[in-house]
Structure formats: structure tokens, C-alpha cells
């Protein structure tokens, strides 16, 4: 069996190192845009979702998405709005989303601590900064 190796040309931009670097830069850009968007939304003074509030407070978007449901559980919302959620395939569904004012969010942030020790320390730092 003969193995044919693909010869890389001199101008081939996609080596493993550059592919990784591009992915990292794209993720950083997405996180920065999400954080800026959340900060602008919170700065308007209107009630926002728990995830938006957490991102604006300094969490990354994936961590905020992970803890938003537990964070908002048991808290009386200041308002609601409808949002579209994608289900399997092309199906979507309209659901009610809870909105929280800045003071409600700050009060919940002061008391909420997840079971995960690293995440609990992260939320404690956010509470001190707020």
C-alpha cells in the first residue's frame, strides 16, 4: 500500500497552529461582542434576562447560559417578554422569558452560590464587584 502525502505549498494558510489561532481569535471576538451588547442593554435601565445581566456583570456567555436558569429559579420577575426558542429540526416555539431589574439582580447575586466550588468563587467575586 502506497501512502501519498499531501505536499503543503508555500502559501498554504491552514496549518494546525494557524487554525487554532483563528479559532481562539474568533471566540475572543464573539465573547467581547456578547459582553459589549449585554453592557449596552443593561445600561439602558430596562429589565433584562438573567443571562444578559450575568454577562454584563463579567461572566463569559457560556457560563452565564449554564447558570442563568438556576440563578433565576425562585426569584419573582420584574417583567416578562416572549422569545423564540429553536426545537428539533426547523421547529420553533414562543416562550415567556423572565426579566429582572438591576436591583433585583444585585440582591439575587449577593445570595446565589452554585454547588461547584470554582463557580461559587466566581459568583462571590461578581457579588463583591457589584
Residue pairs with C-beta under 8 A, 6 or more apart in sequence:
8 15
30 61
31 60
31 61
34 55
34 61
35 55
35 56
35 61
38 48
38 52
38 53
38 55
38 56
39 56
41 48
41 52
41 56
42 48
42 52
42 53
42 56
42 102
45 102
46 99
47 77
47 78
47 79
47 99
47 100
47 101
47 104
48 56
48 99
48 100
48 105
49 68
49 97
49 98
49 99
49 100
50 64
50 68
50 69
50 71
50 72
50 98
50 100
50 105
51 61
51 64
51 65
51 68
53 100
53 102
53 105
54 63
54 64
54 67
54 68
54 71
54 126
55 61
55 64
57 105
57 109
57 126
57 129
57 130
58 126
58 129
59 67
59 122
59 126
63 119
63 122
67 114
67 119
67 123
70 112
70 114
71 108
71 112
72 98
72 100
72 108
75 98
75 100
75 104
75 108
76 104
77 98
77 99
77 100
78 99
78 100
78 101
78 104
79 98
79 99
80 96
80 97
80 98
80 99
81 96
81 97
81 99
82 94
82 95
82 96
82 97
83 94
83 95
83 97
84 92
84 93
84 94
84 95
85 92
85 93
85 94
85 95
86 92
87 93
100 108
106 130
109 123
109 126
109 127
109 130
110 127
110 130
112 123
113 120
113 123
113 124
114 120
114 123
